[in-house]
Amino acid sequence: MANEIVVTGTNTQVGLVNPKKAIVKSYIAAVAISAGQAVYINSSGNVALASAAASDALSQFRGIALQTVGAGQAVDVVEEGEVAGFTLTAVAYGGPVFLHDTAGVLADATGGSTSNCIVGDCVPMADNDRTKVLHVHVARELSW
């Protein structure tokens, strides 16, 4: 069974490890979004909370929100890069991180109806503790 990966402390601790090596884009939020939540682009061109329970979860996932915003506000979304602020103790270095069935939530494994939508992997920072961070990878699947 997949366990939810939670944001460490408060969502103000979610942030880029190396901003110069990240791909971040701004979108308009369709709903209230908290920093650290997984998002996708909906049919209106806004971002909403992504869920592995969706039939097209792999193509849905766009990235991780970097701020807490209300509906209609701009939100920065990391599509590629390392993000700190998650409790990743149950994930091994190099291990995958998945999209959870619960909208906006990440998981340490697949399970239940959770799809195999991998949002990234767990990597160490270059500090003495080898702090675990999420390396976000947005899958690109071309169908045209």
Backbone as a printed PyTorch tensor [residue, N CA C, xyz], in Angstrom:
tensor([[[  0.8460,  -1.1860,   0.0000],
         [  0.0000,   0.0000,   0.0000],
         [  0.8880,   1.2450,   0.0000]],

        [[  0.5200,   2.2150,  -0.7820],
         [  1.2990,   3.4490,  -0.8980],
         [  1.0600,   4.3520,   0.2970]],

        [[  2.1460,   4.8720,   0.8470],
         [  2.0660,   5.8470,   1.9260],
         [  2.2420,   7.2450,   1.3550]],

        [[  1.4730,   8.1870,   1.8820],
         [  1.5960,   9.5660,   1.4370],
         [  2.9460,  10.1390,   1.8550]],

        [[  3.5430,  10.9240,   0.9740],
         [  4.7460,  11.6790,   1.3030],
         [  4.2710,  13.0650,   1.6900]],

        [[  4.6420,  13.4880,   2.8730],
         [  4.1450,  14.7640,   3.3750],
         [  5.2140,  15.8450,   3.2770]],

        [[  4.7290,  17.0690,   3.2740],
         [  5.6210,  18.2180,   3.2940],
         [  6.1820,  18.3330,   4.7040]],

        [[  7.4950,  18.5530,   4.8150],
         [  8.1620,  18.6860,   6.1030],
         [  7.7210,  19.9690,   6.7910]],

        [[  7.2690,  19.8890,   8.0190],
         [  6.8710,  21.0920,   8.7610],
         [  5.7400,  21.8110,   8.0650]],

        [[  5.9840,  23.0510,   7.6770],
         [  4.9680,  23.8270,   6.9660],
         [  5.3330,  23.8800,   5.4930]],

        [[  4.3550,  24.2040,   4.6700],
         [  4.6320,  24.2320,   3.2320],
         [  5.5350,  25.3980,   2.8310]],

        [[  5.9030,  26.2650,   3.7670],
         [  6.8630,  27.3290,   3.4470],
         [  8.2760,  26.7810,   3.3160]],

        [[  8.4860,  25.5170,   3.6900],
         [  9.8050,  24.9000,   3.5800],
         [ 10.0390,  24.2580,   2.2160]],

        [[  9.0350,  24.2600,   1.3500],
         [  9.1860,  23.7100,   0.0090],
         [  9.9460,  24.7250,  -0.8370]],

        [[ 11.0370,  24.2720,  -1.4620],
         [ 11.8150,  25.1900,  -2.2760],
         [ 12.8210,  24.4780,  -3.1440]],

        [[ 13.3080,  25.1850,  -4.1400],
         [ 14.2940,  24.6320,  -5.0630],
         [ 15.6560,  24.5160,  -4.3960]],

        [[ 16.3600,  23.4260,  -4.6580],
         [ 17.7010,  23.2220,  -4.1410],
         [ 18.6980,  24.0240,  -4.9700]],

        [[ 18.5690,  23.9710,  -6.2760],
         [ 19.4750,  24.6960,  -7.1670],
         [ 18.6390,  25.3740,  -8.2580]],

        [[ 18.1490,  26.5850,  -8.0020],
         [ 17.2590,  27.2650,  -8.9500],
         [ 17.8340,  27.4230, -10.3580]],

        [[ 19.1500,  27.5630, -10.4870],
         [ 19.7550,  27.7570, -11.8070],
         [ 19.6780,  26.5130, -12.6810]],

        [[ 19.4680,  25.3580, -12.0700],
         [ 19.4020,  24.1090, -12.8320],
         [ 17.9800,  23.5630, -12.9310]],

        [[ 17.0010,  24.3560, -12.5620],
         [ 15.6040,  23.9120, -12.5630],
         [ 14.8300,  24.5340, -13.7220]],

        [[ 13.7910,  23.8420, -14.1400],
         [ 12.8410,  24.3920, -15.1070],
         [ 11.5700,  24.6980, -14.3300]],

        [[ 11.2370,  25.9850, -14.2410],
         [ 10.0620,  26.4530, -13.4920],
         [  9.2150,  27.3000, -14.4190]],

        [[  7.9100,  27.0410, -14.4290],
         [  6.9870,  27.8310, -15.2420],
         [  5.8550,  28.3380, -14.3580]],

        [[  5.3040,  29.4760, -14.7310],
         [  4.1720,  30.0440, -13.9910],
         [  2.8660,  29.7280, -14.7110]],

        [[  1.8590,  29.3970, -13.9350],
         [  0.5260,  29.0930, -14.4410],
         [ -0.5010,  29.8000, -13.5580]],

        [[ -1.7570,  29.7690, -13.9600],
         [ -2.8560,  30.2660, -13.1370],
         [ -3.5210,  29.0640, -12.4750]],

        [[ -3.7410,  29.1620, -11.1790],
         [ -4.3480,  28.0640, -10.4180],
         [ -5.8520,  28.0120, -10.6470]],

        [[ -6.3570,  26.8360, -10.9290],
         [ -7.7960,  26.6290, -11.0850],
         [ -8.4730,  26.4790,  -9.7290]],

        [[ -7.7060,  26.0280,  -8.7560],
         [ -8.2080,  25.7740,  -7.3970],
         [ -7.1480,  26.2560,  -6.4110]],

        [[ -7.4710,  26.2500,  -5.1320],
         [ -6.4580,  26.5440,  -4.1140],
         [ -5.3950,  25.4470,  -4.1610]],

        [[ -4.1430,  25.8530,  -4.1610],
         [ -3.0180,  24.9160,  -4.2510],
         [ -2.0260,  25.2620,  -3.1550]],

        [[ -1.4930,  24.2340,  -2.4950],
         [ -0.4680,  24.4320,  -1.4700],
         [  0.9050,  24.0750,  -2.0350]],

        [[  1.9250,  24.7450,  -1.5370],
         [  3.2950,  24.4230,  -1.9380],
         [  3.5580,  22.9460,  -1.6710]],

        [[  4.1600,  22.2750,  -2.6540],
         [  4.4680,  20.8620,  -2.5280],
         [  3.4390,  19.9390,  -3.1550]],

        [[  2.3290,  20.4960,  -3.6280],
         [  1.3080,  19.6400,  -4.2450],
         [  1.6000,  19.4200,  -5.7270]],

        [[  1.2230,  18.2320,  -6.2070],
         [  1.3840,  17.8700,  -7.6120],
         [  0.2290,  18.4720,  -8.4100]],

        [[  0.5650,  18.9950,  -9.5920],
         [ -0.4540,  19.6420, -10.4170],
         [ -0.4200,  19.1360, -11.8560]],

        [[ -1.4960,  19.4230, -12.5840],
         [ -1.6000,  19.1450, -14.0130],
         [ -2.2980,  20.3300, -14.6710]],

        [[ -2.2250,  20.4170, -15.9920],
         [ -2.9060,  21.4790, -16.7200],
         [ -4.2760,  20.9550, -17.1490]],

        [[ -5.3370,  21.6740, -16.7310],
         [ -6.6890,  21.2320, -17.0870],
         [ -7.0880,  21.7520, -18.4650]],

        [[ -8.2970,  21.4330, -18.8930],
         [ -8.7600,  21.7930, -20.2400],
         [ -8.9220,  23.2990, -20.4290]],

        [[ -8.9350,  24.0750, -19.3600],
         [ -9.0300,  25.5330, -19.4510],
         [ -7.6600,  26.2030, -19.4870]],

        [[ -6.5870,  25.4050, -19.3740],
         [ -5.2400,  25.9480, -19.3980],
         [ -4.7360,  26.3980, -18.0340]],

        [[ -5.4770,  26.0870, -16.9910],
         [ -5.0590,  26.3980, -15.6170],
         [ -4.4990,  25.1360, -14.9770]],

        [[ -3.7810,  25.2820, -13.8510],
         [ -3.3120,  24.0910, -13.1560],
         [ -4.2560,  23.7490, -12.0150]],

        [[ -4.4560,  22.4470, -11.8600],
         [ -5.2930,  21.8970, -10.7900],
         [ -4.5250,  20.7380, -10.1680]],

        [[ -5.0690,  20.1510,  -9.1170],
         [ -4.3790,  19.0740,  -8.4000],
         [ -4.4210,  17.7660,  -9.1840]],

        [[ -3.2400,  17.1750,  -9.3880],
         [ -3.1130,  15.9210, -10.1360],
         [ -3.3940,  14.7280,  -9.2330]],

        [[ -3.9400,  13.6730,  -9.8190],
         [ -4.2590,  12.4560,  -9.0710],
         [ -3.9180,  11.2260,  -9.8980]],

        [[ -3.3410,  10.2110,  -9.2520],
         [ -3.0360,   8.9550,  -9.9310],
         [ -4.3020,   8.1780, -10.2570]],

        [[ -5.4210,   8.5330,  -9.6370],
         [ -6.6760,   7.8460,  -9.9040],
         [ -7.2420,   8.2230, -11.2750]],

        [[ -6.7420,   9.3140, -11.8670],
         [ -7.1960,   9.7240, -13.1970],
         [ -6.7060,   8.7090, -14.2240]],

        [[ -7.5080,   8.4450, -15.2400],
         [ -7.1420,   7.4390, -16.2350],
         [ -5.8900,   7.8090, -17.0230]],

        [[ -5.6150,   9.0990, -17.1370],
         [ -4.4280,   9.5380, -17.8840],
         [ -3.4150,  10.2180, -16.9590]],

        [[ -3.1920,   9.6280, -15.7900],
         [ -2.3440,  10.2500, -14.7660],
         [ -0.9510,  10.5760, -15.2810]],

        [[ -0.3500,   9.6870, -16.0670],
         [  1.0140,   9.9260, -16.5420],
         [  1.0810,  11.1710, -17.4100]],

        [[  0.1190,  11.3360, -18.3040],
         [  0.1390,  12.5120, -19.1710],
         [ -0.3470,  13.7510, -18.4370]],

        [[ -1.0530,  13.5640, -17.3180],
         [ -1.5660,  14.6880, -16.5430],
         [ -0.4850,  15.4270, -15.7700]],

        [[  0.4070,  14.7330, -15.1270],
         [  1.3420,  15.3550, -14.1970],
         [  2.1850,  16.4210, -14.8920]],

        [[  2.1810,  17.6620, -14.3500],
         [  2.9410,  18.7760, -14.9160],
         [  4.0970,  19.1860, -14.0180]],

        [[  3.9510,  19.0290, -12.6950],
         [  5.0270,  19.4090, -11.7990],
         [  4.5550,  19.6240, -10.3800]],

        [[  5.4320,  20.2580,  -9.5710],
         [  5.1770,  20.5010,  -8.1530],
         [  5.0480,  21.9990,  -7.9190]],

        [[  3.9770,  22.4080,  -7.2520],
         [  3.7610,  23.8240,  -6.9370],
         [  4.7910,  24.2880,  -5.9140]],

        [[  5.3020,  25.4950,  -6.1190],
         [  6.3160,  26.0460,  -5.2150],
         [  5.7500,  27.0540,  -4.2250]],

        [[  4.4940,  27.4690,  -4.3990],
         [  3.8660,  28.3990,  -3.4560],
         [  2.4570,  27.9310,  -3.1280]],

        [[  1.9290,  28.5150,  -2.0690],
         [  0.5290,  28.3200,  -1.7140],
         [ -0.2420,  29.5050,  -2.2790]],

        [[ -1.2580,  29.2000,  -3.0890],
         [ -2.0380,  30.2530,  -3.7370],
         [ -3.5160,  29.8860,  -3.7360]],

        [[ -4.3460,  30.8870,  -3.9750],
         [ -5.7750,  30.6630,  -4.1330],
         [ -6.1300,  30.5120,  -5.5990]],

        [[ -7.3500,  30.0820,  -5.8760],
         [ -7.8200,  29.9490,  -7.2510],
         [ -7.7230,  31.3030,  -7.9470]],

        [[ -7.2500,  31.2870,  -9.2000],
         [ -7.1250,  32.4980,  -9.9880],
         [ -5.7970,  33.2100,  -9.8270]],

        [[ -4.9530,  32.7430,  -8.9170],
         [ -3.6470,  33.3710,  -8.7050],
         [ -2.5570,  32.6330,  -9.4860]],

        [[ -1.4600,  33.3460,  -9.7610],
         [ -0.3160,  32.7270, -10.4330],
         [  0.4450,  31.8400,  -9.4560]],

        [[  0.9320,  30.7180,  -9.9580],
         [  1.7150,  29.7850,  -9.1410],
         [  2.8930,  29.2870,  -9.9650]],

        [[  4.0820,  29.2540,  -9.3470],
         [  5.2660,  28.6940, -10.0040],
         [  5.2570,  27.1860,  -9.8120]],

        [[  5.5590,  26.4720, -10.9030],
         [  5.5490,  25.0090, -10.9000],
         [  6.9020,  24.5160, -11.4020]],

        [[  7.5750,  23.6850, -10.6080],
         [  8.8450,  23.1040, -11.0510],
         [  8.5330,  21.8610, -11.8740]],

        [[  9.0470,  21.8690, -13.1170],
         [  8.8390,  20.7450, -14.0210],
         [ 10.0670,  19.8390, -14.0870]],

        [[ 11.2050,  20.3930, -13.7510],
         [ 12.4560,  19.6280, -13.7010],
         [ 13.3590,  20.3000, -12.6860]],

        [[ 13.8630,  19.5340, -11.7330],
         [ 14.7700,  20.0820, -10.7400],
         [ 14.5860,  19.4390,  -9.3830]],

        [[ 15.4630,  19.8140,  -8.4720],
         [ 15.4440,  19.2520,  -7.1230],
         [ 14.6750,  20.1680,  -6.1790]],

        [[ 13.7530,  19.5530,  -5.4250],
         [ 12.8910,  20.2990,  -4.5120],
         [ 13.0520,  19.7370,  -3.1030]],

        [[ 13.3530,  20.6150,  -2.1520],
         [ 13.4500,  20.2400,  -0.7410],
         [ 12.1180,  20.5160,  -0.0620]],

        [[ 11.9410,  19.9130,   1.1130],
         [ 10.7540,  20.1960,   1.9030],
         [  9.8040,  19.0280,   2.0540]],

        [[ 10.2270,  17.8290,   1.6640],
         [  9.3910,  16.6310,   1.7970],
         [ 10.0230,  15.6610,   2.7850]],

        [[  9.1930,  14.8920,   3.4760],
         [  9.6760,  13.8280,   4.3470],
         [  9.8290,  12.5780,   3.4860]],

        [[ 11.0700,  12.2520,   3.1560],
         [ 11.3660,  11.1400,   2.2410],
         [ 12.0860,   9.9870,   2.9360]],

        [[ 11.9150,   9.8540,   4.2370],
         [ 12.6380,   8.8300,   4.9850],
         [ 12.3440,   7.4130,   4.5020]],

        [[ 11.1520,   7.1390,   3.9960],
         [ 10.7920,   5.7930,   3.5560],
         [ 11.2360,   5.4940,   2.1260]],

        [[ 11.8020,   6.4900,   1.4370],
         [ 12.2310,   6.3070,   0.0460],
         [ 13.7540,   6.2050,   0.0140]],

        [[ 14.2700,   5.1690,  -0.6300],
         [ 15.7240,   4.9770,  -0.7460],
         [ 16.3040,   5.9930,  -1.7240]],

        [[ 17.5850,   6.3160,  -1.5490],
         [ 18.2590,   7.1600,  -2.5260],
         [ 18.1230,   6.5040,  -3.9010]],

        [[ 17.7140,   7.2700,  -4.8790],
         [ 17.5130,   6.7420,  -6.2240],
         [ 16.1520,   6.1110,  -6.4210]],

        [[ 15.3920,   5.9490,  -5.3420],
         [ 14.0740,   5.3280,  -5.4240],
         [ 13.0360,   6.2700,  -6.0230]],

        [[ 12.0300,   5.6990,  -6.7000],
         [ 11.0130,   6.5260,  -7.3350],
         [ 10.0140,   7.1210,  -6.3430]],

        [[  9.4520,   8.2630,  -6.7270],
         [  8.3620,   8.9040,  -6.0020],
         [  7.1860,   8.9510,  -6.9680]],

        [[  6.0120,   8.5800,  -6.4810],
         [  4.8360,   8.4100,  -7.3250],
         [  3.7670,   9.4560,  -7.0400]],

        [[  2.8530,   9.5960,  -7.9750],
         [  1.6420,  10.3720,  -7.7640],
         [  0.6740,   9.4900,  -6.9880]],

        [[  0.0230,  10.0380,  -5.9750],
         [ -0.9150,   9.3070,  -5.1260],
         [ -2.3290,   9.4370,  -5.6920]],

        [[ -3.2300,   8.5500,  -5.2530],
         [ -4.6360,   8.6470,  -5.6580],
         [ -5.2880,   9.9240,  -5.1300]],

        [[ -4.8400,  10.3950,  -3.9800],
         [ -5.3750,  11.6250,  -3.4010],
         [ -4.8400,  12.8110,  -4.2030]],

        [[ -5.7180,  13.6710,  -4.6520],
         [ -5.3350,  14.7940,  -5.5060],
         [ -4.2610,  15.6650,  -4.8540]],

        [[ -3.1860,  15.9080,  -5.6040],
         [ -2.1140,  16.7780,  -5.1560],
         [ -1.0440,  16.1180,  -4.3220]],

        [[ -1.2410,  14.8670,  -3.9360],
         [ -0.3670,  14.1820,  -2.9760],
         [  0.6120,  13.2580,  -3.6880]],

        [[  1.8160,  13.1330,  -3.1100],
         [  2.8340,  12.2120,  -3.5990],
         [  2.8340,  10.9510,  -2.7450]],

        [[  3.4260,   9.8680,  -3.2700],
         [  3.4470,   8.5950,  -2.5480],
         [  4.8060,   7.9370,  -2.6710]],

        [[  5.1010,   7.0390,  -1.7190],
         [  6.3820,   6.3290,  -1.7270],
         [  6.3360,   5.0170,  -2.5120]],

        [[  5.1520,   4.6270,  -2.9920],
         [  4.9940,   3.3900,  -3.7570],
         [  3.6550,   3.4280,  -4.4820]],

        [[  3.4630,   2.4850,  -5.3800],
         [  2.1460,   2.3370,  -5.9830],
         [  1.3210,   1.4690,  -5.0560]],

        [[  0.0330,   1.4970,  -5.1980],
         [ -0.8230,   0.6670,  -4.3580],
         [ -2.2610,   1.0920,  -4.4880]],

        [[ -3.1710,   0.1650,  -4.1900],
         [ -4.5850,   0.4720,  -4.3630],
         [ -4.8330,   0.7430,  -5.8310]],

        [[ -5.4790,   1.8490,  -6.1250],
         [ -5.7090,   2.2010,  -7.5270],
         [ -4.6340,   3.1420,  -8.0440]],

        [[ -3.5880,   3.3720,  -7.2330],
         [ -2.5200,   4.2760,  -7.6450],
         [ -1.8360,   3.7500,  -8.9050]],

        [[ -1.7150,   4.5990,  -9.9040],
         [ -1.0540,   4.2100, -11.1520],
         [  0.4580,   4.2070, -10.9440]],

        [[  1.1640,   3.8530, -11.9740],
         [  2.6270,   3.8720, -11.9190],
         [  3.1640,   5.2160, -12.3820]],

        [[  2.4940,   6.2930, -12.0600],
         [  2.9330,   7.6170, -12.4770],
         [  4.0780,   8.0650, -11.5780]],

        [[  5.2990,   7.9570, -12.0970],
         [  6.4830,   8.3830, -11.3480],
         [  6.6940,   9.8700, -11.6090]],

        [[  6.7670,  10.6430, -10.5290],
         [  6.9520,  12.0910, -10.6550],
         [  8.4130,  12.4860, -10.4990]],

        [[  9.2310,  11.5770, -10.0180],
         [ 10.6440,  11.8630,  -9.8220],
         [ 11.2920,  10.7920,  -8.9800]],

        [[ 12.4360,  11.1460,  -8.4020],
         [ 13.1400,  10.1920,  -7.5540],
         [ 13.8060,  10.9250,  -6.3960]],

        [[ 14.2520,  10.1430,  -5.4330],
         [ 14.8750,  10.6650,  -4.2180],
         [ 16.3820,  10.7360,  -4.4330]],

        [[ 16.9450,  11.9330,  -4.2510],
         [ 18.3860,  12.1110,  -4.4210],
         [ 18.9560,  12.8100,  -3.1890]],

        [[ 20.2640,  12.6050,  -2.9150],
         [ 20.8790,  13.2750,  -1.7660],
         [ 21.3850,  14.6700,  -2.1280]],

        [[ 21.3160,  15.5750,  -1.1590],
         [ 21.9830,  16.8650,  -1.3050],
         [ 23.4570,  16.6510,  -0.9800]],

        [[ 24.2900,  17.5970,  -1.3270],
         [ 25.7260,  17.4910,  -1.0620],
         [ 26.0600,  18.0990,   0.2980]],

        [[ 25.3680,  17.6350,   1.3370],
         [ 25.6620,  18.0720,   2.6940],
         [ 26.1150,  16.8610,   3.5090]],

        [[ 26.5930,  17.0840,   4.7200],
         [ 27.0940,  15.9750,   5.5480],
         [ 26.0310,  14.9430,   5.8640]],

        [[ 24.7550,  15.3590,   5.9420],
         [ 23.6730,  14.4310,   6.2670],
         [ 23.1040,  13.7140,   5.0450]],

        [[ 23.5480,  14.1180,   3.8460],
         [ 22.9840,  13.5670,   2.6040],
         [ 21.4660,  13.7160,   2.6290]],

        [[ 21.0010,  14.9170,   2.9400],
         [ 19.5660,  15.2050,   3.0430],
         [ 18.8460,  14.7790,   1.7710]],

        [[ 17.7580,  14.0370,   1.9380],
         [ 16.9810,  13.5450,   0.8010],
         [ 16.0830,  14.6520,   0.2560]],

        [[ 16.1180,  14.8150,  -1.0700],
         [ 15.2500,  15.7640,  -1.7510],
         [ 14.6080,  15.0760,  -2.9510]],

        [[ 13.5390,  15.6700,  -3.4340],
         [ 12.8220,  15.1370,  -4.5940],
         [ 13.3800,  15.7400,  -5.8740]],

        [[ 13.8220,  14.8790,  -6.7890],
         [ 14.2250,  15.3430,  -8.1210],
         [ 13.0320,  15.1090,  -9.0380]],

        [[ 12.3700,  16.1910,  -9.4130],
         [ 11.1570,  16.1280, -10.2300],
         [ 11.5330,  15.8920, -11.6870]],

        [[ 10.8220,  14.9470, -12.3270],
         [ 10.9650,  14.6670, -13.7600],
         [  9.5600,  14.6410, -14.3460]],

        [[  9.2490,  15.5270, -15.2530],
         [  7.9530,  15.4670, -15.9160],
         [  8.1110,  14.5960, -17.1540]],

        [[  7.3140,  13.5270, -17.2290],
         [  7.3620,  12.6260, -18.3730],
         [  6.7930,  13.3340, -19.6040]],

        [[  7.4370,  13.1570, -20.6970],
         [  6.9570,  13.7290, -21.9600],
         [  6.5970,  12.5710, -22.8880]],

        [[  5.3350,  12.5100, -23.2550],
         [  4.8630,  11.4490, -24.1320],
         [  4.2140,  12.1130, -25.3370]],

        [[  4.8410,  12.0100, -26.4840],
         [  4.2910,  12.6450, -27.6810],
         [  3.3970,  11.6770, -28.4090]],

        [[  2.2240,  12.1550, -28.8080],
         [  1.2790,  11.2720, -29.4910],
         [  0.8130,  11.8600, -30.8110]],

        [[  1.5590,  12.8430, -31.3420],
         [  1.0980,  13.3980, -32.6150],
         [  1.8690,  12.8830, -33.7620]]])
